[in-house]
Amino acid sequence: MENLEQEGSFKLPTLSLNADTGVLELEGKSIPERTAEFYDPILSWIDEYMMAPQEETTLNIKLEYCNSSSTRYLMDILERFERMYKADKKVTINWYYEEDDEDMLDLGQSYSIPLSIPINMIAVPVD
């Protein structure tokens, strides 16, 4: 399975989906004009990865901001990781937020409510 890498921009997060290490990362801002066009390949990649995941899988979400259409796709991603978790796979989800960004903290916490998989909330000091 090939890795999926994409350099971020002002509106799109940097993407690193590494099937060899089991580490998947989204970092930056997520305000794509065509949300499905950006996220559908990610969901497809995760679906394929789930068929033969690494012993341990880590999802690192390091978003500064995301629009409402991105939040729906983030939930779709988290639900896929929850399915792996419920299938007794070792899965870690890390939600990074700037320590003074209550909106991103609240968003991460709101995702944890309907899900049974733990989400590690990690405060990052502001420079």
C-alpha positions as CSV (number, residue, x, y, z in Angstrom):
1,M,0.0,0.0,0.0
2,E,1.3,3.4,-0.9
3,N,1.6,6.2,1.5
4,L,-0.4,9.4,1.0
5,E,1.5,12.6,1.4
6,Q,0.4,16.2,0.6
7,E,2.0,19.5,1.4
8,G,-0.4,21.9,3.1
9,S,-1.4,25.4,2.0
10,F,-3.3,28.3,3.5
11,K,-6.6,26.4,3.2
12,L,-5.4,22.7,3.2
13,P,-3.7,20.8,6.0
14,T,-0.4,19.0,5.5
15,L,-1.3,15.3,5.2
16,S,0.9,12.3,6.0
17,L,-0.7,8.9,5.9
18,N,2.1,6.3,6.4
19,A,1.1,2.7,6.0
20,D,4.6,1.5,6.9
21,T,4.7,3.2,10.3
22,G,1.0,3.3,11.1
23,V,1.3,7.1,11.8
24,L,-1.3,9.3,10.2
25,E,-1.2,13.1,10.6
26,L,-3.3,16.1,9.6
27,E,-1.7,19.5,10.4
28,G,-2.6,23.1,9.7
29,K,-5.9,24.6,8.5
30,S,-8.7,22.7,6.9
31,I,-10.9,25.1,4.9
32,P,-11.0,23.5,1.5
33,E,-13.3,24.9,-1.1
34,R,-14.2,21.4,-2.3
35,T,-14.2,19.4,0.9
36,A,-15.2,16.1,-0.6
37,E,-12.5,16.3,-3.2
38,F,-9.9,16.7,-0.4
39,Y,-11.3,14.2,2.2
40,D,-12.7,11.4,0.0
41,P,-9.2,10.1,-1.0
42,I,-8.2,10.2,2.7
43,L,-11.3,8.1,3.7
44,S,-10.5,5.6,0.8
45,W,-6.9,5.3,2.0
46,I,-8.0,4.7,5.6
47,D,-10.5,2.1,4.4
48,E,-7.7,0.2,2.5
49,Y,-5.3,0.6,5.5
50,M,-7.9,-0.9,7.8
51,M,-7.8,-4.2,5.9
52,A,-4.2,-4.7,7.0
53,P,-3.2,-2.2,9.6
54,Q,0.1,-2.1,11.5
55,E,0.2,-3.5,15.0
56,E,-0.1,0.0,16.4
57,T,-1.8,2.9,14.6
58,T,-1.5,6.5,15.7
59,L,-3.6,9.4,14.4
60,N,-2.3,12.9,15.1
61,I,-4.6,15.8,14.5
62,K,-2.9,19.1,14.7
63,L,-5.4,21.5,13.3
64,E,-5.4,25.2,13.9
65,Y,-8.8,25.7,12.4
66,C,-11.3,23.7,10.4
67,N,-14.6,24.8,8.8
68,S,-17.9,23.1,9.4
69,S,-17.7,20.9,6.3
70,S,-14.3,19.6,7.4
71,T,-15.7,18.7,10.9
72,R,-18.1,16.2,9.3
73,Y,-15.2,14.5,7.5
74,L,-13.1,14.5,10.7
75,M,-15.9,12.6,12.4
76,D,-15.9,10.1,9.5
77,I,-12.2,9.6,10.0
78,L,-12.5,9.1,13.8
79,E,-15.4,6.7,13.3
80,R,-13.1,4.5,11.1
81,F,-10.5,4.5,13.8
82,E,-13.1,3.6,16.4
83,R,-14.0,0.5,14.3
84,M,-10.4,-0.5,14.4
85,Y,-10.3,0.0,18.1
86,K,-13.4,-2.0,18.6
87,A,-11.8,-4.8,16.6
88,D,-9.1,-5.0,19.3
89,K,-6.5,-3.1,17.2
90,K,-4.1,-0.8,19.1
91,V,-5.1,2.7,18.1
92,T,-4.1,6.0,19.6
93,I,-5.7,9.3,18.7
94,N,-3.9,12.5,19.7
95,W,-5.7,15.8,19.3
96,Y,-3.3,18.7,19.5
97,Y,-4.6,22.2,20.2
98,E,-2.9,25.5,21.1
99,E,-3.3,26.0,24.9
100,D,-5.3,29.2,24.4
101,D,-7.6,27.9,21.7
102,E,-10.8,26.9,23.4
103,D,-12.6,26.3,20.1
104,M,-10.3,23.5,19.0
105,L,-10.2,22.1,22.5
106,D,-14.0,22.0,22.6
107,L,-14.2,20.5,19.1
108,G,-11.8,17.7,20.1
109,Q,-13.8,17.1,23.3
110,S,-17.1,17.1,21.4
111,Y,-15.8,14.3,19.2
112,S,-15.0,12.1,22.2
113,I,-18.6,12.2,23.5
114,P,-20.2,9.8,20.9
115,L,-17.1,7.7,20.5
116,S,-15.8,4.9,22.7
117,I,-12.2,5.3,21.6
118,P,-10.1,7.6,23.9
119,I,-8.9,10.9,22.4
120,N,-5.8,12.3,24.0
121,M,-6.2,16.1,24.3
122,I,-2.7,17.6,24.1
123,A,-2.2,21.3,24.8
124,V,0.6,22.9,22.8
125,P,2.2,26.1,24.2
126,V,1.7,29.2,22.0
127,D,4.9,30.7,20.7
